[in-house]
């Protein structure tokens, strides 16, 4: 069982940057692949980025590749999403997730409550 809580969301101007954090309470954090998803009103949840359990292999959604960077610190039971060159299209609620296969978005099983990111023009 893994409990996840996101933080770091807020309002930022287009072209700016923001760093999201996710704190996990599970005792076996390092055994899970971690990921970030986002969802805007009226849209389906979209995969943003994933990172593997041990080797820091990463996988990004096409819309954020080159702009966002996912990382993890297993000693702190945390995963991060560094976002740069933000666009209004990035506005959404961002969710932290845990699963077994970082490269397969629909295989994530545990979810945090989300944090709002708003990018203004």
N, C-alpha and C positions, 0 to 999 in steps of 0.2 A: 504494500500500500504506500502511495506517495501523495503528499499534500503539497500543493504549489501555490505561491503567492507572488504576483508580479508587482513591480514598482518602477517609478521613473518616468511615467507618462506625463504629458503636459502639452502646452501650446508652444509652437515654434514656427518661425517664418520659413517660407520656401527657401531652400538652399542651406538651411541650418542643419544642426546635428542634435542627436539625442541618444542617450544610453539607457536601455531598459535592463532591469535586473529581475531575476526570478530566484526566490529562496525555496528550497525543498526541505521538508521535514522527514522524509523517509530515511531509514537506516541503511539502505542499499542504493544510494544515489548513483554511485559509480557503475552499477550494473544496468542502468537505463540510458538509452539514447535520449537526447533532449532536443526539443524543437520550439520554434516560434511560429504561430499562426496569427492571422488577423481577419477581422470581419467588419465590414461597413454595413450600415442599415440597408436592408433589402437585398443583401448579397450573401452568398454562401461563404463559409469559412475558407480562407485561402492560405496555403502553405507558404511560409516565408523562408525559413532556414532550419536545418537540422545538423546535429553534431553527434559523432559516435561516442561510445562509452569510454574508450581508452586511448585511441590514437588520434583524436581530434580531427577525424575525417569530416568534411563538411559538404553540404548540399544546399543549394539556394534556388528559390523560385526565380523564374526568368525576369520578373518585374523588379527585383531588388538586387540581382547579381551585380557585383562591382560597386555597390553603394552601401550594403549592409554587411556586417561581420558578426558571426556568432562565435562565442567562446564559452568555456566552462572552467570552473575551479572546483574539483571534486573535494578538496580539503574543506571548502566552505559550503559545500552542497548548494552551489549556485551556478546559474547559467546567465549569460549576458547577450544582449543584442545591441551592437553599436551601429547607429543609423546616421548616415551622412547624405548630403545632397538631397535632402528631403523635398518631396513634391506634395502638392495638395492631394494627389491620388493616393498618397500613403496614409491619409486620415482614416483611422479605424480603431476598433478596440483590439489590442494585441494580447494574445494568450500564450502562456508558457505551457508546454506539454512534455510528457514523458512516454516512452515506448521502447520497443525492441529493435526496430530497424529505422535508422535515421533517414534513409533515402526513400522510404515508402511512406508518404504523408498519411494515408488512411490506416496505418498500423499503430499510430499513437493512441494510447489508452487513457492516460490521466491528464487532467486539465486544471489550470488555475482559473480564478474568476475574471481575469482580464484587467488591463489598464488602458485608459484612453490616450490616444495620440492624435492631436489636431495640428495640421499644417496649413497655415494661412498664406494667401498669395501676396 
